[in-house]
Amino acid sequence: MRAIITVSGVQGIAGNDTDTIELVTEGYYTRSENGFEMYYLESDLTGLAGTATRVEVEPDCVTVERSGTLNARMVFIPGQKSSFLYDTQFGSATLEVETKKINARLDDFGGELCIDYTVNMEHTVSSKNQLKISVKEQR
């Protein structure tokens, strides 16, 4: 279904400084074989214009895949670490996400997803993050 997708990202870097970005956009949301999928285009607001994002929510994990000006495939599994290639037009780096918690309340009409995680670079915590996505049917 066509959907209004609200994406809020909070990133905490050294100390107590945090940056928050919120994007409200049109996209698509559907039930998949193992859960739910959403798809939307990033914008200048997120700094990722030209990038498409697909989020697949399954009972035991969430996969966020970006393709375009930024290419990355992040797999979030509570209590686990997962490496991924962060590939941009300026260069690439191998990073790691460590998922702290996933809270998904989704049904056929939309809902909310929240992921708490850290991003590690070279075995050092680079940032503490929270990704919140809210989906509702576009009328």
N, C-alpha and C positions, 0 to 999 in steps of 0.2 A: 504494500500500500504506500501511497505517497504520504510523507510524514514531515512534521516540523521537529527538527532535532536540535536540542540545546546541548552544547558541549562546553563544560567548564573545566579548565585545567589549572591546578595550583601547583607551583613548583617552589620548593624551599631550598635555597642554597645556603652556604655556610652561615651559621648563626640563626637569627630569627627572621631574616629577610625572606619575604615570599613574593612571588609574581603570580597574578591571576589573569587568565585570558578566558573570555566567554564568547562563544560563537553561536548564533541562532541561524539556522539554515534549513532549506528544504532538502529532503533526501528521500530515501526509500527504506522500508522496514518490512520484513517478512519472516514467517516461520520457516526454519530450515529443517533438515533431516534430524538434527540433534539439538535444536534449540531455536535461536533467533539470529537474524542478520540485519545489519543496518549499513547503509551506504550514503556517503555525502561528499561534497566537494569542499575542500579547504578554501580559505580566502586570504586576502592581504592582511586581514586582522590577525590571523594566526601566524603570519609570516610564511605560509605554505601554499600560496596561490599556485595553481597548476598541479595540485596534488589531490588525488582521490583517496578517501579513507573507507575501508570496509571493516566492520566490527562483527565478529562472530562470537556469540555467547552460547556456550555449551554448559551442561551441568557441572563439569569439573574444571573448566578453563575458559578463558576469553582470549581471542586472537585479534590483534589490531594490525591491519595490513595497510600500508600507505604506498602509493605508487604515483610517479610523476616527477616533479622537481625534487622530491624526497622519496627514497625507497627504503622501507623498513618493514619487518614482520616481527612483532613482539608477541610472545606467548606468555600469558599470565596464569599461573597455577599457584593457589595459596600455599605459602610455606616453602616455595621452591624458587630457585634461580634459573634463569634462561638467558642465553647469549643471543645477540642479534647483530646484524650488520646495519649500520646507520649510514646510508649512502646518499650524498648530496652532490650538487654540481661543483662544490668546492673541494670535495674529498670524501673519504670513507673512514669509519672507525668501528671497531667491534666493541659493543657495550653489553651490559648485563642488566636485566631487571630482576629484582627480588620482590616477589609479591607478598605483601603483608596480609591483605584482606580483600575479598570480592563480595559485594552485596548486589545481587541482581533480583529485581522484582519486575519481571516482564511477563506480559501475556499477549494475546493476539491483537490487542488494541494499543499496545505501547507499554510504557513504564519507565523504570529508572535503573541505571547501572552505576555502581561506584567501585573504583579500584584504588586501593592504597598500595603504593609501591616505592621502592628506591631504584635509582639508576646508578650503577657502579661502573667506573672506568678504571681498568688496571687494578681491580680488587679493592678500590677505595670508593666509598659512597660519594657520589657527585651531587646528588640531589634527592630530596624526599618529595614525592609527588602524590597528587590525588587527581584522578580523572572521573568526572561525573558526566553522565549522558542521560538526558531525559528525552523520551520519544512520545509523540502523540499524533494521532491521525490528523492529516491536513484536510480541512473541510472547505 
